Amino acid sequence: MDAVFTDYLFPSPPPRRYVDISGDGYLGGDFPDYVTKVEGIPTQTEILIFLRREIGQPDNGRLIKHLTTFESGSWRVDNLNPDLRYDVVCRYPGYKDEIMSNIKPFVE
């Protein structure tokens, strides 16, 4: 007997809706106060930025940017929508991730 697939068993996913993340906001860290550090020393690390929305909202958890900081630990991501919020994850091998949640971009 051949398998029969019907819509009521496997419904189609809803159409994808995208959130406009562009704007004049930025996230980042500048020397000396807001750089990535390991054991107090400014260090080059990996940064991941995710869009933070309410659960079930379009693009919640979408990876916005993946970057490597400068050796000084400084980093910056421009052109973000300042009306949205973001989760920032800092990674360094051998250490637990540092997570900053629900961050609002700065506007100059």
C-alpha positions in Angstrom: 0.0 0.0 0.0 1.4 3.4 -1.0 1.6 6.2 1.6 -0.9 9.0 1.1 0.0 12.5 2.3 -2.7 15.0 2.9 -2.8 18.6 4.0 -4.6 17.8 7.2 -1.7 15.6 8.3 1.1 17.8 7.1 -0.1 21.4 6.8 1.9 23.8 4.7 3.9 26.3 6.8 2.5 29.8 6.8 4.0 32.3 4.4 7.3 33.8 5.6 7.1 37.4 6.9 10.3 39.3 7.4 11.0 42.1 9.9 12.8 45.1 8.6 15.9 45.4 10.8 17.5 48.3 9.0 17.8 51.7 10.7 20.2 54.2 12.2 21.0 52.3 15.3 24.2 50.3 16.3 25.4 47.8 18.8 29.1 47.6 19.8 31.8 47.9 22.3 34.7 50.4 22.3 37.9 50.5 24.2 38.5 50.8 27.2 35.2 50.1 28.9 33.0 48.0 26.5 35.3 45.6 24.8 35.2 41.8 25.0 37.6 40.5 27.7 38.9 37.2 28.9 40.0 37.2 32.5 40.1 41.0 32.4 42.3 41.3 29.3 40.8 42.7 26.0 40.6 39.8 23.6 39.4 38.9 20.1 36.2 36.9 20.4 33.2 35.8 18.4 30.0 37.8 18.5 26.6 36.6 17.4 23.6 39.0 17.2 20.0 37.6 17.2 16.7 39.4 16.7 14.7 39.2 19.9 10.9 39.2 19.4 8.0 37.8 21.3 7.6 34.0 21.0 5.7 33.2 17.8 6.5 36.6 16.2 8.1 36.7 12.8 11.9 36.3 12.8 12.2 35.7 16.5 15.7 34.3 17.1 16.9 35.1 13.6 20.7 35.5 13.3 21.4 39.0 12.3 25.2 39.2 12.3 28.1 36.8 13.1 31.5 38.6 13.5 34.9 38.4 15.1 36.0 41.4 17.2 39.2 43.2 16.7 42.2 42.0 18.7 41.5 44.9 21.1 38.1 43.4 21.8 36.3 46.3 20.1 33.4 45.7 17.7 30.4 47.4 16.1 27.4 46.6 14.0 25.7 49.5 12.2 22.3 50.0 10.4 20.1 48.3 13.0 16.5 49.3 13.7 16.5 51.1 17.0 12.8 50.2 17.6 13.8 46.5 17.8 15.6 44.5 20.5 18.5 42.1 20.1 20.3 39.3 22.0 24.1 39.5 21.8 26.2 36.4 22.5 30.0 36.6 23.0 32.0 33.3 22.5 35.5 32.4 23.4 36.9 28.8 23.2 37.0 27.1 26.6 34.6 29.6 28.3 30.9 29.8 28.8 29.1 32.1 26.4 28.3 35.6 27.7 24.8 36.6 26.8 23.2 40.1 26.9 19.5 39.9 26.3 16.9 42.4 25.1 19.4 45.0 24.0 18.3 48.3 22.4 20.6 49.7 19.8 22.2 53.1 20.4 21.5 56.0 18.0 24.1 58.7 17.4 
